[in-house]
Amino acid sequence: IIDYYKHIDYCVTTRLHFGLPVHGIGGKVVLIRVDTRGIAGEELGIPVIPLSDYTNDKFVEIFENDGFSKISPDESLEKEISFYKAFFKK
C-alpha cells in the first residue's frame, strides 16, 4: 500500500487511515471530518474541514494559499511518539 501512497502528491479524504500515511510520506492532505476522529489531523497541522462546512471554495482556498500542514513527516512522527510516551506514563 505504501508503494501506492508514495506517488500521491495531494489527498482529499474522509478517511483518517488514508490521510495520515499520505501525510507521513510527505503528501499534502485535506481531511473532510465526518465525525470526531477527524480532529486527529489537526494535531499534525493537517487542514480539517467538517463535512457540513465543506465547499469546493474552501478546498481551493487551502490549495491556493498553501494551507497544508507545515509540519514535516519527521516532526509529525516525533510529536506522536512524545504524545504516546507521555500518555503511557500516566
N, C-alpha and C positions, 0 to 999 in steps of 0.2 A: 504494500500500500504506500509506503514512504517513497518508493521509486516513482509512483504515480504523482504523489503530492509534490515532490521536489520540482516538478515542471509548472506548478501553478504560481503565477505572479500575483493574482488578485482573487479574492474569495468573498462572496456574499452568501451567508448561510444562516440557517436557524439552528444548525447542529453544532453544539459545543465541541463534540468529539471529532469533528471535521475541521473546525476553525482553529482550535488550539494547536494541533500538529502543523497545520499550514503556517501559522504564525511562528511556531517553533523552528521551522526550517527557513524562515525569512520572507514568507509571503505576506502580502498586505490583506488584512481581513476586516470585514464588517460583519458583526453578529446582529441578526434580527432576533430580538428576545421575544420568545413566546411564553416563557414562564420565568421564575426567579433564578433558575440556573444560569441564564444568560449573563447575569451580573458578574460572573466569574471572569469574563473577558475584560471588564473594566479594571480589574486589579492589574492587568498587564497592559493597560493603556489602549486596548482594542476598542474602537468605537462600537457602542451597542445602541441600537435603535429599537424601542418597543414596537412590536408588530402593529399595534393600534396607531402608532405615530409614523410608521414608515411611508415615505413617498419617494418617488424617483428623484425629486429635487433634493431631498436630504442626502441621498447617496451621492448625487452629482456634487453637492457641496463638499462632502468629505473627500471625494476623489480630486476635485479641482484645487482644494486648499491643503492637500496632503495631510488630511486629518487622521491618518492611520497611526498606529502605535509608534512611538519614538523609542520604545524600549527594545533593545536588541534581543535576539533569541537567548544569548548567553546571560544577559541581565535577567530575563524572564525566568530562566532556569534557576539562577541564584536566588531570586526573590521567592520562588516556590519552595526551594529547599529550605531556606531560612524560615518560611512560614511553617512548614511541616515539622521542622526540628523544634520550634517553639511550641507548636501545638501538642506534640507528643511528650514534651517535658512536663506538661501540666498534670 
